[in-house]
């Protein structure tokens, strides 16, 4: 758990977007009016590194997406005896093994959530700009730790915290089920983010820049409960992870959604993004192993995009 990644190639990142070279997001002073977040929300985001947007998508969208995840994973939500089957492909990023990652990226329900104005506008508030691209990302269906299935949870950063200047990036998770400490879900260390500059200055020079030694911290890991339909946005400099599902019969479902500034001048990246949608491809990274059955290509049609969806993909200019 405390070993550094073997190489930059193994560092957690999403190659479907480029990350901007700009001031840290916690230092942004707003120029655009807030569209979704309140002033209190924005203060909490900049202070603790995360914010929750309540009811970001409709209950109908939540249900459609959840139904797809059960179907794609070949699990019966009404038959717990089906839940302990082995994952379809092991992860090189070993802390994710057994965590319930769903290797789907382009289903219609995913794109319906991505192109929901309330979700897009929440990220406009975060970045203080409208021209954004959505990350091509997957989902999660985390069943209870039972039988041969064991997942211990983790805490890490998805950015190299030894760099100077520090990377700038955000991530997000859309809850598709209510979560409790027993069912598992998002956990983080908000006070470490709040005090990050001072802590980093005094931290051991040989520390792991990707994984904090939680036993040495004066702050506890906190579980962040969510309701189905809520969107949690978090700064990549927030130490975070997935809490294990220790319940007897609860299941945690979620979709990962985030946005970064569009790079329309990056023709190669833009072309890859459009082709990934057309061909239903995963990001080309060890951290995203993909579905060995390739069901998205063979069982599901091309997702339909509205005008906003075309812009956040890169098919249409902002």
C-alpha positions, 0 to 999 in steps of 0.5 A: 500500500505504501510502495510508490508507483513503479513509473510515471506510466503507472501513475493514476491519470486519465489520458482522455484530457490534458491538465492545465498549467494554471493557478491552483483551483483553491486560489481562483477568484470568481469572475463568472457568476455561480450557476449551481454552487452556492457561495458556501459550497464554493468556500467549502470546495476551496477549503476542504477540496470537495463539494457535493451537488445535490440531485445533480441528475434525475431519479429516472437517470439514476435508475437507467444507469444503475440498471445498465451497470447490473446488466453489464456486470452480468449480476442480478440485483435481486439475487445476492448469490450472483454478486461474488463472481470474479472480476472480468480482468485484473487491474495492474493498479492493484489497489482497484482489484475487487473494488467493483470497477465497471469497464464501460465508458460510452453507454447512452446512460453515461452520456445522458448524465455527462451532458446534463446541464446541472452537472456541466454547470457545476464544473463551470463553477469550479473552473470559472470557465465554460469551455470544458471537456468531459473525461472518458471514464467508467463506473463502479458497482461494489458488492459486499465483501463476502466469500472469496471477494475481498477489498480492503479499501485505499487512500491515495492521490491521483496527482504527484504531490512532490511536484512544484508547481503542483498539478491542477486537476479535478475529479468527480463521482455521481452516486447511483445509490445511497451510501453508508459507512457500511456500504462503502463509497467515497472517503477522504482526508479533508483536513490534510487538504486544508493544511496541505501546504504546511504539511508538505513542507514538514513531511519526510523527504522520502515520503510516497508522493502518491499515497499518504501514510495515514497512520502518521497523520493527525487527521482521520479518514472521513467517509462522505455519505451521498444520496443517489443522484448526488455529484461529488467533485473533488480536487486531485490534491485531496487524498481520497479513495474507496471505503470497503463494503462491509455490509451484508446486503448493500451495494454501492453504485457510481459513475465517475464524471469530471471536466477539464478545460477544452484543448481544441487546438490539440488536434490529435487528442481531440480526434482520439476523443471523438473516435473513442466515442464512435468506436466505444474505446477505453482510454489508452492507459494501464489504469483502464483495462477495458472489458475483455468481452468488448460488449460496448462495441458489439451489444450497444449502439452509438450514444446520441449526443445533444449540442452540449454533449458534442461540445464536451466531447470535442465534436463541436467547438465551444 
